[in-house]
């Protein structure tokens, strides 16, 4: 049986070759924050049990089994929360972030009302508005965090002895045994930030036969 736990913290700035990861303000390209691949916690447990030769009347039933589970629990990774429009007039809408505003903030001069958000320190976000001089948005880079994931896989196999020098392995692999919905990606728009948009595969079964000689 093996078990491991990893704590890590990845920090970088906003400059990148990919447009969605470029800085919000090109005059201030360095925006240090949690990286998009900052996975703070990761726990992995795995084991292998082999019954071997079992004595007794039930040896034909319980002999030569292998059971091998593996469990992985990982914290969610950060993601950028965006307005979805070119509020800073840099000819792109892939980097514009909203403003953190207090409760009771009125509709701004651009016609945008504040919206509730669990990712805002005050509980509300509002799109930046050039008329009011609130461009660029003050919400930090990669302020959102995706949900944590739990992956449970299991292999069960049985060796059948055909002759003295030949055997057949019957194998069943199960992926996502608990059939848990693990979120792969979320909506980055500040009005719907964190809403799941994609998920990893549901439970899958795989069967195989392996001939040994």
C-alpha positions, -999 to +999 in steps of 0.1 A: +000+000+000+013+035-009+000+069+001+014+104-006+004+140+000+018+169-018+015+206-008+026+231-035+021+267-043+028+280-078+031+318-084+038+336-116+030+369-134+005+375-163+029+376-192+025+346-215+025+337-251-012+327-251-036+356-254-060+345-226-030+346-202-016+379-213-017+409-189-049+430-184-029+462-185-001+462-211+015+492-194+019+471-162+025+435-174+037+420-141+007+408-121+020+383-096-006+359-083-015+323-080-007+305-112-033+289-134-017+255-126-014+261-088-028+229-073-023+234-036-032+199-023-029+165-038-034+131-020-029+098-037-036+064-022-031+030-039-027-006-030-025-041-045-039-072-029-031-107-042-048-137-027-022-162-041-030-199-035-057-204-009-060-237+009-092-254+017-124-264+000-129-230-016-094-227-031-108-228-066-130-198-059-106-175-038-072-183-053-053-161-077-073-129-073-058-094-076-075-063-064-058-029-070-076+004-061-062+039-065-077+071-051-067+106-060-081+137-042-069+171-056-078+207-048-091+229-076-069+251-097-073+289-101-090+306-130-094+341-143-127+359-138-135+381-169-161+406-180-163+391-215-161+425-232-132+448-242-136+473-213-100+485-215-100+490-253-070+468-261-088+451-290-094+419-270-118+406-244-098+377-230-081+396-202-106+422-189-115+417-153-144+433-133-142+455-102-148+445-066-176+468-053-195+470-020-232+461-016-255+489-027-233+501-055-256+517-082-256+509-119-225+526-135-224+550-164-219+521-188-252+505-177-237+476-158-252+467-124-233+449-097-238+411-094-233+388-065-202+367-065-186+343-040-152+353-055-155+389-044-142+400-010-173+422-007-197+398-023-203+418-054-186+424-088-192+450-115-178+454-149-151+482-153-164+514-170-142+538-189-167+567-184-164+564-146-126+559-148-127+524-132-106+508-160-089+484-156-108+462-132-093+458-097-102+421-092-070+402-088-057+378-115-069+342-112-092+351-083-115+321-089-109+285-078-123+254-096-140+226-075-118+199-061-117+165-078-119+129-065-109+101-089-115+065-078-102+037-101-102-001-094-086-031-111-099-067-104-083-096-121-083-134-118-056-158-131-069-191-145-044-219-149-049-237-182-018-260-182+014-262-162+030-235-183+000-215-196-025-193-178-052-168-187-058-135-169-093-121-168-092-083-161-118-057-153-108-020-149-132+005-135-125+042-139-144+067-117-158+039-097-180+062-076-193+079-107-186+113-092-191+144-112-156+160-114-157+194-129-131+200-156-138+236-165-160+265-154-175+296-168-151+326-164-176+354-170-181+374-138-219+371-139-217+333-139-182+327-126-177+292-114-206+276-131-195+242-145-191+240-182-173+206-186-167+175-166-143+146-167-155+112-178-183+093-159-178+058-147-162+036-174-156-002-175-129-020-194-125-057-198-095-077-211-081-112-214-043-118-212-028-151-222+005-160-205+028-189-216 
